[in-house]
Amino acid sequence: GGLALAQNDLLPINPTNISGQEFGLHPSMSNLQNLFEEGNAAFVANVGALIEPTTVAGYNNQSNQVPLSLFSHLDQRIHWQTSVPQNINSLGWGGRLADILYTNNANQDISMNISLDGVNVFQRGNIIKEYAISTAGSILLNGTGNNGFYQTLKRQTLDNLLDQTYNNILETAYSNTISDSNGSSFAFSSAIESGTPITTPFEDDSLSQKLLMVAKTIAARDILGVSNQTFFVEFGGWDNHADLLDDHNDLLSQLDAAIGSFTAAMDELGVGDSVTGFTMSDFGRKLTSNGDGADHAWGGNSFVFGNAVDGQKIFGQYPELYLDNPLDIGGGRLIPTTSCDEYFAELALWFGASSSDLDQIFPNINNFWTPAPGGGPLGFMG
């Protein structure tokens, strides 16, 4: 229907672990195509939020427990970030991971979890919270970015307020949070300015500039005294109920350019083996067209990239793309065959978590895979 791309326009990829099928990428994804063919990117097929393995029959007769508010953007994006889709959880799996591993970093004044998009669920733990920065660097108190008279006066006024003793517990907590953030911001900004310069060109769009700041932060890792970090970057606009072909082309072009620059910058810094990027999304789209778009579905495809990835492979079960197939719960909404838990556990193990940590990070992991030393649930991180 209105979603079709000409087969000859697709960029061919050649997964080494699948035979008898042909695969291609959107024509705007040439950088990802190159990464895949070079063995530095892989796909995770038909992945989604699950509480337990689910079938069409189990879904229809409600014998399988399914994620809360299954086709709601707000809820599903939270489920991907928490990996606890049976409820709305306030802690993310990146935060729970950081709670276990943050002591690996020599500097405890800068959070292990850095966000380019403000407050998020993914990076929030019981101990570790996300540290928000912008594409310009650390977020300073407005109007205090230099040593002019009024800028200095503002900083002194803030310091005086923070030095006060407050009787109210909430006032004290707020004062401590602002004090920690204020101190961290100057140290962070100084480190970024002193870090290894990056000469790789980046586009001027928002996503590319966010990834440039991620690259600058990684370049300053030794100055900051950190060895383990997560970075959260958001890229919206994918709810394509209409104009899917045009919007998808524009968005994928930006995504592909940003990933191309970022991976080149990692190679420039010599850390390509130590940095892995991965995508999370709330859900895929229906196989059926509503005219020139597609509506909310369930399973979708994700990708991971970096020199440590066991690339040029498709992990998981790539689904049959016909209506009423054994995974279709109606209108081309496909039940995921790989859970977020399996996908994310693979990344957590690579990042430094032990197999015995996984049930603390992913409460549902044992519904899909029994953690054991010596390997991951999918294998894309070797």
Order of alpha helices (4+ residues) and beta strands (2+ residues): beta-beta-alpha-beta-alpha-alpha-alpha-beta-beta-beta-alpha-alpha-alpha-alpha-beta-alpha-beta-beta-beta-beta-alpha-alpha
